[in-house]
Amino acid sequence: MLCLCCMRRFFVLLMVVILGFGGFLAWKNGMVRFRMEEGVGKVEEIARVQTREMAVHRAAYFEKAFYEEGYAMAESFALDDQVESVGGVVNHHLLAKQFVADFFRHLSRQEPSVIVVVSPDHFARGRGDISVSYAKWETPFGDILPADEQIFDAVVKAHPRIIIDEGAFDKEHGVRNLVGFVKYSLPETKLITALVRQDAKKDVVNAFIHALVKSLPKDAVVIASVDFSHYLPQQVAEGHDAFTFAALQNGDFGWLAKAEVDSPQSLQTASGFALAREAGNFLPMHRGNSAEFSRDTFATTSYVVGRYVAGEVVPMKYGSVMAFGDVIVGEDECRDVQKMMGIVPEIARGVGLATVRIAEVDEGCNVNGKNGFGLLNSFFVRSGVSVVDPRSSNDSRVMVNGNLRIATVVVHDDGSDEVIEDGVAEVRGIRERVDRVVVYVVWKNWKGEAREHEKEMVRGLVDAGVDVVIGFGGKVGEVVEYAGRPVVYSLGTMVGGSEGESLGVMVEFFATSIRLRKVPLLWDKERVTIRKEINEEGIDFSYE
């Protein structure tokens, strides 16, 4: 057996070895950590380069003939005199690929060193409000390399909700559909791609714009990859697009937030960047609709393409309103308001102000303790629709719609001459303070066609300065012109009772004219839908 002394020596020696080895490891680890801290920039740079080399995205189309056909079609469009673009708006729906080709054909004349493509995050895959990519993009014409790393650093550091997220770009057609055109027209240009979620917050978008303005070179171009109105008949889509087009023309950042497009924030980014670079003049190139390239005129996608260039912004006078017919709700019809109203919120979304009349609500209409009128009113307010309340007397309000001050006046008819005089006095009192006046008349005894009392009301209102008269009264009435102004005698009953037809109207105000678009609607006892005969041309009324 070993003696006790030997055992003590053995354990002392073992402890020395263990402590010595541990100290060596600690020293080595410290040296490694010191060296990493000393060269942290190089280590990060190597890691990012590796990430960049590993992350590769691909264009959606790899047939060169596909792009060459688009550019051949674009040859029919004239090249304009404005060369230098700072920003732009282009579609990613490639049914109109000639528009995309023409946009990048124009851009090729200035050969920017960097472009930024900002797209909707269509599938909400991004983990942040805005996702950016370091990856290179493979196209049939070669690879597109990402921009310099300093730019990416500035963008990502601008806000915690702006992150690198390569996974968000998988199958994202808002970018993948464009990169082939980018490489074809701009072979040496580097690229930044970004996806913006629909629920991206305003402060994140502002931080993103600010970072781009500060970090991008002077020749950079920021492009919004955006399609306009979706899944609506061409007539409605054109009305919605006119509202957004005017916002682009006027450089109205807040107005763009209401645009009926797949990414208002992407439009705001391109517009905000261009305005900050003193190039807020939107130069339109193309406006179109998928109905022009296919047989489907009912569920369409529309396009507005243009470039931001230097020059004075010339404001475009524009505003729009829309009105729907009466809503009559029984006890059984108030349980699912959203289903019942069907297409109405989508139609109302793309105009300045929409109005509906709640004509009657059954006293037994209650959902979760909330009475029917309150339920309907809340739904319409959330949908951006103003309500004509049958319980109120005449009222008027003034709002800024687009860049026009538009007054809406409600007249509750009682069949007397006095109500006509009161309505005329209301209009005259407000006319000089606003640009346009819209009057809604709730008829007392509407029988389906205008009698002398209704005609006298219209004549008095228009002669006093009203631009449009729209009536509520149960049955659909005719649309006529009086003294160059549109008159819609009655929109009919939109919701209520047995199946029936009603009329919605979209009214657009321009500097010297008014356009009225009819939107025929159908109530099928369950929901409101658009009738197939929607695509009747708009009716124009001139101020001159």
C-alpha positions as CSV (number, residue, x, y, z in Angstrom):
1,M,0.0,0.0,0.0
2,L,1.1,3.5,-0.6
3,C,2.0,5.4,2.5
4,L,0.0,8.4,3.6
5,C,2.8,10.8,2.7
6,C,3.0,9.4,-0.9
7,M,-0.7,9.8,-1.3
8,R,-0.6,13.4,-0.2
9,R,2.2,14.1,-2.7
10,F,0.2,12.5,-5.5
11,F,-2.9,14.6,-4.8
12,V,-0.8,17.8,-4.6
13,L,0.9,17.0,-7.9
14,L,-2.5,16.3,-9.5
15,M,-3.9,19.6,-8.3
16,V,-0.9,21.5,-9.7
17,V,-1.4,19.8,-13.1
18,I,-5.2,20.6,-13.2
19,L,-4.7,24.2,-12.1
20,G,-1.9,24.6,-14.6
21,F,-3.9,23.3,-17.5
22,G,-6.9,25.4,-16.5
23,G,-4.7,28.5,-16.3
24,F,-3.3,27.7,-19.7
25,L,-6.8,27.4,-21.2
26,A,-7.9,30.6,-19.5
27,W,-4.8,32.4,-20.9
28,K,-5.4,30.9,-24.4
29,N,-9.1,31.9,-24.3
30,G,-8.2,35.4,-23.1
31,M,-5.7,35.8,-25.9
32,V,-8.2,34.6,-28.5
33,R,-10.8,36.9,-27.0
34,F,-8.3,39.8,-27.0
35,R,-7.4,39.1,-30.6
36,M,-11.0,38.9,-31.7
37,E,-11.8,42.2,-29.8
38,E,-8.7,43.7,-31.4
39,G,-9.9,42.8,-34.9
40,V,-13.6,42.7,-34.3
41,G,-14.3,44.8,-37.5
42,K,-12.4,42.2,-39.6
43,V,-14.1,39.3,-38.0
44,E,-17.6,40.9,-38.6
45,E,-16.6,41.7,-42.2
46,I,-15.5,38.2,-42.9
47,A,-18.8,36.8,-41.4
48,R,-20.9,39.2,-43.4
49,V,-19.1,38.4,-46.7
50,Q,-19.6,34.7,-46.0
51,T,-23.3,35.3,-45.3
52,R,-23.5,37.3,-48.5
53,E,-21.9,34.6,-50.5
54,M,-24.2,31.9,-49.0
55,A,-27.4,33.9,-49.5
56,V,-28.5,33.8,-53.1
57,H,-31.9,34.7,-54.6
58,R,-33.1,34.1,-58.1
59,A,-35.2,36.0,-60.6
60,A,-38.7,34.7,-61.2
61,Y,-38.1,34.2,-64.9
62,F,-35.0,32.8,-66.5
63,E,-36.0,32.7,-70.2
64,K,-34.2,35.6,-71.9
65,A,-36.9,35.7,-74.6
66,F,-39.5,36.7,-71.9
67,Y,-37.5,39.9,-71.2
68,E,-36.6,40.6,-74.8
69,E,-40.3,40.5,-75.8
70,G,-41.0,43.1,-73.1
71,Y,-38.3,45.4,-74.3
72,A,-39.4,44.9,-77.9
73,M,-43.0,46.0,-76.9
74,A,-41.5,49.0,-75.0
75,E,-39.9,50.3,-78.2
76,S,-43.3,51.7,-79.2
77,F,-43.1,54.1,-76.3
78,A,-41.2,57.4,-76.9
79,L,-38.2,58.2,-74.7
80,D,-38.9,61.5,-72.9
81,D,-36.5,64.4,-72.4
82,Q,-36.1,64.0,-68.6
83,V,-33.0,61.9,-68.0
84,E,-32.2,62.1,-64.3
85,S,-34.5,60.2,-62.0
86,V,-34.3,60.1,-58.3
87,G,-37.2,57.8,-57.6
88,G,-39.9,55.9,-59.3
89,V,-43.0,53.7,-59.2
90,V,-43.3,50.5,-61.3
91,N,-45.6,47.5,-61.4
92,H,-44.5,44.0,-60.6
93,H,-47.6,42.4,-62.3
94,L,-45.9,41.2,-65.5
95,L,-49.0,41.0,-67.6
96,A,-47.9,44.6,-68.4
97,K,-44.2,43.7,-68.7
98,Q,-43.7,46.3,-71.4
99,F,-44.3,49.0,-68.7
100,V,-41.6,47.5,-66.6
101,A,-39.2,47.3,-69.5
102,D,-39.9,50.9,-70.5
103,F,-39.3,52.1,-67.0
104,F,-35.8,50.5,-66.7
105,R,-35.1,51.5,-70.4
106,H,-35.4,55.1,-69.3
107,L,-33.3,54.5,-66.2
108,S,-30.5,53.0,-68.2
109,R,-29.6,56.4,-69.7
110,Q,-28.3,57.6,-66.3
111,E,-26.7,54.3,-65.1
112,P,-27.1,54.8,-61.3
113,S,-24.5,53.1,-59.1
114,V,-27.1,51.9,-56.7
115,I,-30.9,51.3,-56.9
116,V,-33.2,50.4,-54.1
117,V,-36.3,48.3,-54.8
118,V,-38.9,48.6,-52.1
119,S,-41.7,46.0,-52.4
120,P,-44.7,44.9,-50.3
121,D,-44.1,41.9,-48.1
122,H,-46.9,40.1,-49.8
123,F,-46.9,37.0,-47.6
124,A,-46.0,38.7,-44.3
125,R,-42.9,36.5,-43.9
126,G,-40.7,39.3,-42.6
127,R,-39.9,39.2,-38.9
128,G,-39.5,43.0,-38.8
129,D,-41.5,45.8,-40.2
130,I,-39.0,46.1,-43.0
131,S,-36.8,43.3,-44.2
132,V,-33.6,43.9,-46.2
133,S,-31.4,41.4,-48.1
134,Y,-27.6,41.2,-48.4
135,A,-27.9,38.5,-51.0
136,K,-26.8,38.6,-54.6
137,W,-29.5,38.0,-57.2
138,E,-29.1,35.5,-60.0
139,T,-30.7,36.5,-63.3
140,P,-30.5,35.1,-66.9
141,F,-28.2,38.1,-67.7
142,G,-25.8,37.6,-64.8
143,D,-25.7,38.2,-61.1
144,I,-26.6,41.5,-59.4
145,L,-24.3,42.3,-56.5
146,P,-25.5,44.0,-53.3
147,A,-24.6,47.6,-52.5
148,D,-21.7,48.6,-50.3
149,E,-21.9,47.3,-46.7
150,Q,-21.8,50.8,-45.2
151,I,-25.2,51.5,-46.7
152,F,-26.7,48.3,-45.3
153,D,-25.2,49.1,-41.9
154,A,-26.9,52.6,-41.9
155,V,-30.2,51.1,-42.9
156,V,-30.3,48.3,-40.4
157,K,-29.1,50.6,-37.5
158,A,-31.9,53.1,-38.3
159,H,-34.6,51.2,-36.4
160,P,-34.8,48.0,-34.4
161,R,-37.7,46.9,-36.6
162,I,-35.5,47.1,-39.8
163,I,-33.7,43.7,-40.0
164,I,-31.8,41.4,-42.3
165,D,-34.2,38.6,-43.1
166,E,-33.3,36.5,-46.2
167,G,-36.1,34.1,-45.6
168,A,-38.7,36.8,-46.3
169,F,-37.5,37.1,-49.9
170,D,-38.3,33.5,-50.8
171,K,-40.9,33.5,-53.6
172,E,-41.5,37.3,-53.1
173,H,-42.6,38.3,-56.6
174,G,-42.5,42.0,-55.8
175,V,-38.7,41.8,-56.1
176,R,-38.1,38.6,-58.1
177,N,-40.3,39.8,-61.0
178,L,-38.1,42.9,-61.5
179,V,-34.5,41.9,-61.0
180,G,-34.1,40.4,-64.5
181,F,-35.1,43.8,-65.9
182,V,-32.7,45.5,-63.6
183,K,-29.7,43.5,-64.8
184,Y,-30.8,43.8,-68.5
185,S,-30.9,47.6,-68.4
186,L,-28.4,48.3,-65.6
187,P,-25.6,45.7,-65.8
188,E,-23.2,47.4,-63.5
189,T,-25.7,48.8,-60.9
190,K,-25.7,47.4,-57.4
191,L,-28.9,46.6,-55.6
192,I,-30.6,47.0,-52.2
193,T,-33.9,45.1,-51.9
194,A,-36.4,45.7,-49.1
195,L,-39.8,44.3,-48.2
196,V,-42.4,46.3,-46.2
197,R,-45.1,44.7,-44.2
198,Q,-48.7,46.0,-44.5
199,D,-48.7,46.8,-40.8
200,A,-45.3,48.6,-40.8
201,K,-45.4,51.5,-38.4
202,K,-45.0,55.1,-39.6
203,D,-41.9,55.7,-37.5
204,V,-40.1,52.7,-39.0
205,V,-40.9,53.9,-42.5
206,N,-39.7,57.4,-41.7
207,A,-36.5,56.0,-40.2
208,F,-35.9,53.9,-43.3
209,I,-36.4,56.9,-45.6
210,H,-34.0,59.0,-43.4
211,A,-31.3,56.3,-43.5
212,L,-31.6,56.1,-47.3
213,V,-31.3,59.8,-47.8
214,K,-28.2,60.0,-45.6
215,S,-26.4,56.9,-46.8
216,L,-27.1,56.5,-50.5
217,P,-24.8,58.1,-53.1
218,K,-26.1,61.1,-55.1
219,D,-26.9,59.1,-58.2
220,A,-29.0,56.5,-56.4
221,V,-32.6,55.8,-57.3
222,V,-35.3,54.5,-55.0
223,I,-38.1,52.5,-56.7
224,A,-41.5,51.4,-55.3
225,S,-42.5,48.1,-56.8
226,V,-46.2,48.5,-56.4
227,D,-49.4,47.3,-58.1
228,F,-52.4,49.5,-57.7
229,S,-56.1,48.6,-57.3
230,H,-56.7,44.8,-56.8
231,Y,-59.6,42.5,-57.6
232,L,-62.1,45.2,-58.5
233,P,-63.9,46.0,-61.8
234,Q,-62.0,48.3,-64.1
235,Q,-64.4,51.2,-63.5
236,V,-63.9,51.2,-59.7
237,A,-60.2,50.6,-60.1
238,E,-59.8,53.6,-62.3
239,G,-61.5,55.8,-59.7
240,H,-59.3,54.5,-57.0
241,D,-56.2,55.0,-59.1
242,A,-57.1,58.6,-59.9
243,F,-57.1,59.3,-56.1
244,T,-53.6,57.8,-55.7
245,F,-52.3,59.3,-58.9
246,A,-53.2,62.8,-57.6
247,A,-51.4,62.0,-54.4
248,L,-48.3,61.1,-56.3
249,Q,-48.6,64.2,-58.5
250,N,-49.0,66.4,-55.4
251,G,-46.3,64.7,-53.3
252,D,-48.8,64.3,-50.5
253,F,-47.2,61.9,-48.0
254,G,-50.2,61.6,-45.7
255,W,-52.6,61.1,-48.7
256,L,-50.5,58.2,-49.9
257,A,-51.2,56.4,-46.7
258,K,-54.8,56.0,-47.8
259,A,-53.9,54.7,-51.3
260,E,-55.6,51.5,-52.5
261,V,-52.4,49.8,-53.5
262,D,-50.6,46.7,-52.2
263,S,-48.1,48.8,-50.2
264,P,-48.8,52.5,-49.4
265,Q,-45.5,52.4,-47.3
266,S,-43.5,51.5,-50.4
267,L,-45.0,54.5,-52.3
268,Q,-44.2,56.7,-49.3
269,T,-40.6,55.5,-49.3
270,A,-40.0,56.4,-52.9
271,S,-41.9,59.7,-52.7
272,G,-40.3,60.7,-49.4
273,F,-36.8,60.0,-50.6
274,A,-37.4,61.9,-53.8
275,L,-38.8,64.9,-52.0
276,A,-35.8,64.9,-49.6
277,R,-33.5,64.9,-52.6
278,E,-35.5,67.9,-54.0
279,A,-36.9,65.8,-56.9
280,G,-40.6,65.5,-55.9
281,N,-42.0,66.2,-59.4
282,F,-43.8,63.0,-60.4
283,L,-43.5,62.4,-64.2
284,P,-46.2,59.9,-65.2
285,M,-45.2,57.3,-67.9
286,H,-48.0,54.8,-68.0
287,R,-51.5,54.1,-66.5
288,G,-53.2,50.8,-67.3
289,N,-55.3,48.0,-66.1
290,S,-55.1,44.2,-66.6
291,A,-58.5,44.3,-68.3
292,E,-56.6,45.9,-71.3
293,F,-54.4,42.7,-71.6
294,S,-56.9,40.0,-70.7
295,R,-60.6,39.1,-71.0
296,D,-61.3,39.6,-67.3
297,T,-62.7,43.1,-66.7
298,F,-64.3,42.3,-63.4
299,A,-61.4,41.3,-61.0
300,T,-58.6,43.4,-62.2
301,T,-55.1,44.7,-61.2
302,S,-54.2,48.2,-62.3
303,Y,-50.9,50.0,-62.8
304,V,-49.4,53.5,-62.5
305,V,-45.8,53.9,-63.6
306,G,-43.7,57.0,-63.4
307,R,-40.5,58.7,-62.3
308,Y,-39.5,61.3,-59.7
309,V,-37.4,64.0,-61.3
310,A,-36.2,67.5,-60.4
311,G,-38.5,70.4,-61.0
312,E,-41.3,72.3,-59.5
313,V,-44.3,70.3,-58.2
314,V,-47.4,71.5,-59.9
315,P,-50.4,70.6,-57.7
316,M,-53.2,68.7,-59.3
317,K,-56.6,69.7,-58.1
318,Y,-58.5,66.6,-57.2
319,G,-60.9,65.2,-54.7
320,S,-63.5,62.3,-54.7
321,V,-66.6,61.2,-52.9
322,M,-68.7,58.1,-53.0
323,A,-72.2,57.3,-51.9
324,F,-74.2,54.1,-51.3
325,G,-77.9,53.6,-51.0
326,D,-80.1,53.0,-47.9
327,V,-79.4,50.3,-45.4
328,I,-82.5,48.7,-43.8
329,V,-81.7,46.0,-41.3
330,G,-84.1,43.6,-39.7
331,E,-83.6,41.5,-36.6
332,D,-82.2,38.5,-38.6
333,E,-79.9,40.5,-40.8
334,C,-77.7,42.2,-38.2
335,R,-75.8,39.3,-36.9
336,D,-72.8,39.4,-39.3
337,V,-72.5,43.0,-40.5
338,Q,-69.1,42.4,-42.2
339,K,-70.5,39.6,-44.3
340,M,-73.7,41.5,-45.1
341,M,-71.8,44.6,-46.4
342,G,-69.7,42.4,-48.7
343,I,-67.7,44.5,-51.2
344,V,-68.7,47.9,-49.8
345,P,-65.5,48.5,-47.6
346,E,-63.2,47.6,-50.6
347,I,-65.0,50.0,-52.9
348,A,-65.1,52.8,-50.3
349,R,-61.4,52.4,-49.4
350,G,-59.9,54.1,-52.5
351,V,-61.9,57.4,-52.4
352,G,-61.6,60.6,-50.3
353,L,-65.0,60.3,-48.5
354,A,-67.7,57.6,-48.7
355,T,-71.3,58.1,-47.4
356,V,-74.1,55.7,-46.7
357,R,-77.6,56.2,-45.1
358,I,-78.8,53.9,-42.3
359,A,-82.5,54.2,-43.1
360,E,-84.0,51.8,-40.6
361,V,-82.8,49.3,-38.0
362,D,-85.2,46.8,-36.2
363,E,-85.4,47.4,-32.5
364,G,-84.7,43.7,-32.0
365,C,-81.4,44.0,-33.7
366,N,-78.8,43.5,-30.9
367,V,-75.5,41.7,-30.9
368,N,-73.5,41.2,-27.7
369,G,-75.6,43.9,-26.0
370,K,-74.9,46.5,-28.7
371,N,-77.9,47.9,-30.5
372,G,-78.1,47.5,-34.3
373,F,-77.6,51.2,-35.2
374,G,-74.5,51.4,-33.0
375,L,-73.2,48.2,-34.5
376,L,-73.7,49.4,-38.1
377,N,-72.3,52.9,-37.3
378,S,-69.1,51.4,-35.7
379,F,-68.6,49.2,-38.7
380,F,-68.9,52.0,-41.2
381,V,-66.6,54.3,-39.2
382,R,-64.0,51.6,-39.1
383,S,-64.4,51.2,-42.9
384,G,-64.0,55.0,-43.4
385,V,-67.6,55.5,-44.4
386,S,-69.6,58.5,-43.2
387,V,-73.2,57.8,-42.0
388,V,-76.3,59.8,-42.7
389,D,-78.3,59.4,-39.5
390,P,-82.1,59.3,-40.0
391,R,-82.5,60.6,-36.4
392,S,-80.7,63.9,-37.1
393,S,-81.9,67.1,-38.8
394,N,-80.1,68.9,-41.6
395,D,-76.4,69.1,-41.1
396,S,-73.3,70.1,-43.0
397,R,-69.5,69.5,-42.6
398,V,-66.4,70.6,-44.4
399,M,-63.4,68.4,-45.0
400,V,-60.2,68.5,-47.0
401,N,-60.4,65.8,-49.5
402,G,-57.3,65.4,-51.5
403,N,-56.3,69.1,-51.9
404,L,-59.9,70.4,-52.2
405,R,-62.1,71.7,-49.5
406,I,-65.4,69.8,-50.0
407,A,-68.5,70.6,-48.1
408,T,-71.2,67.9,-47.6
409,V,-74.7,69.1,-46.8
410,V,-77.6,66.8,-45.7
411,V,-81.1,68.0,-46.4
412,H,-84.0,66.0,-44.8
413,D,-86.9,66.7,-47.1
414,D,-90.4,67.1,-45.6
415,G,-92.2,68.0,-48.8
416,S,-92.5,71.7,-48.1
417,D,-91.3,74.8,-49.8
418,E,-89.6,75.8,-46.6
419,V,-87.2,72.9,-46.6
420,I,-86.0,74.0,-50.1
421,E,-85.4,77.5,-48.9
422,D,-83.5,76.2,-45.9
423,G,-81.3,74.0,-48.0
424,V,-80.6,76.8,-50.4
425,A,-79.7,79.1,-47.5
426,E,-77.3,76.5,-46.1
427,V,-75.5,76.1,-49.4
428,R,-75.2,79.9,-49.9
429,G,-73.8,80.2,-46.4
430,I,-71.0,77.7,-47.1
431,R,-70.3,78.1,-50.8
432,E,-67.6,80.8,-50.6
433,R,-65.6,79.0,-48.0
434,V,-65.1,75.8,-50.0
435,D,-64.0,74.4,-53.4
436,R,-66.9,72.0,-54.0
437,V,-70.3,71.3,-52.4
438,V,-72.1,68.0,-52.4
439,V,-75.7,67.8,-51.2
440,Y,-77.4,64.6,-50.0
441,V,-81.2,64.8,-50.0
442,V,-83.3,62.4,-48.0
443,W,-86.6,62.4,-49.9
444,K,-89.8,62.1,-47.9
445,N,-92.1,60.7,-50.5
446,W,-89.9,59.3,-53.3
447,K,-91.9,57.3,-55.8
448,G,-89.2,56.2,-58.2
449,E,-89.2,59.2,-60.5
450,A,-88.8,63.0,-59.9
451,R,-91.9,65.0,-59.5
452,E,-92.2,68.8,-59.4
453,H,-91.2,69.2,-55.7
454,E,-88.0,67.1,-56.2
455,K,-87.1,69.0,-59.4
456,E,-87.6,72.3,-57.7
457,M,-85.3,71.2,-54.9
458,V,-82.6,70.3,-57.4
459,R,-82.9,73.5,-59.3
460,G,-82.7,75.6,-56.2
461,L,-79.6,73.8,-54.8
462,V,-77.7,73.8,-58.1
463,D,-78.5,77.5,-58.7
464,A,-77.2,78.2,-55.3
465,G,-73.8,76.7,-56.1
466,V,-74.1,72.9,-55.5
467,D,-71.8,70.7,-57.6
468,V,-73.5,67.4,-57.1
469,V,-76.9,66.4,-55.8
470,I,-77.4,62.8,-54.6
471,G,-80.7,61.5,-53.2
472,F,-81.8,58.7,-50.8
473,G,-85.3,57.4,-51.2
474,G,-85.8,53.6,-51.6
475,K,-86.1,53.0,-55.3
476,V,-83.3,53.7,-57.7
477,G,-83.8,57.0,-59.6
478,E,-82.4,58.3,-62.8
479,V,-79.1,60.1,-63.2
480,V,-79.6,63.5,-65.0
481,E,-77.8,66.7,-65.7
482,Y,-79.0,70.1,-64.6
483,A,-77.0,73.2,-65.5
484,G,-73.9,71.2,-66.1
485,R,-74.1,69.4,-62.8
486,P,-74.8,65.7,-62.1
487,V,-78.0,64.8,-60.3
488,V,-78.6,61.3,-58.9
489,Y,-82.2,61.3,-57.8
490,S,-82.0,58.2,-55.7
491,L,-79.5,55.4,-55.0
492,G,-82.1,52.9,-54.0
493,T,-81.9,50.4,-51.1
494,M,-78.5,48.8,-50.9
495,V,-79.3,46.4,-48.0
496,G,-82.6,45.1,-46.8
497,G,-85.7,43.0,-47.6
498,S,-85.8,40.8,-50.6
499,E,-83.2,40.7,-53.4
500,G,-82.8,44.0,-55.1
501,E,-80.6,46.3,-57.1
502,S,-79.1,49.6,-56.0
503,L,-76.6,52.1,-57.2
504,G,-73.4,53.3,-55.8
505,V,-71.8,56.5,-57.3
506,M,-68.2,57.6,-57.3
507,V,-67.8,61.3,-58.0
508,E,-64.4,62.7,-59.0
509,F,-63.7,66.5,-58.9
510,F,-61.0,67.9,-61.1
511,A,-59.9,71.5,-61.7
512,T,-62.5,72.1,-64.5
513,S,-64.7,69.1,-64.6
514,I,-66.6,66.4,-62.7
515,R,-66.6,62.7,-63.5
516,L,-69.4,60.4,-62.2
517,R,-68.9,56.7,-62.2
518,K,-71.9,54.3,-61.6
519,V,-71.3,51.2,-59.5
520,P,-74.4,48.9,-59.9
521,L,-74.8,46.8,-56.8
522,L,-76.9,43.7,-55.9
523,W,-78.3,42.6,-52.6
524,D,-78.9,38.8,-52.5
525,K,-80.4,38.6,-49.0
526,E,-77.0,37.8,-47.6
527,R,-74.4,40.3,-48.9
528,V,-73.8,43.2,-51.3
529,T,-72.0,42.4,-54.5
530,I,-71.2,44.3,-57.7
531,R,-73.3,43.6,-60.7
532,K,-71.6,42.4,-63.9
533,E,-72.7,45.4,-65.9
534,I,-70.3,47.6,-63.9
535,N,-68.0,48.7,-66.7
536,E,-70.2,51.4,-68.1
537,E,-68.0,54.4,-68.9
538,G,-67.9,57.4,-66.5
539,I,-69.9,60.5,-67.3
540,D,-68.1,63.7,-67.6
541,F,-69.5,67.2,-66.7
542,S,-67.5,70.3,-67.5
543,Y,-67.4,73.5,-65.5
544,E,-66.8,75.5,-68.7
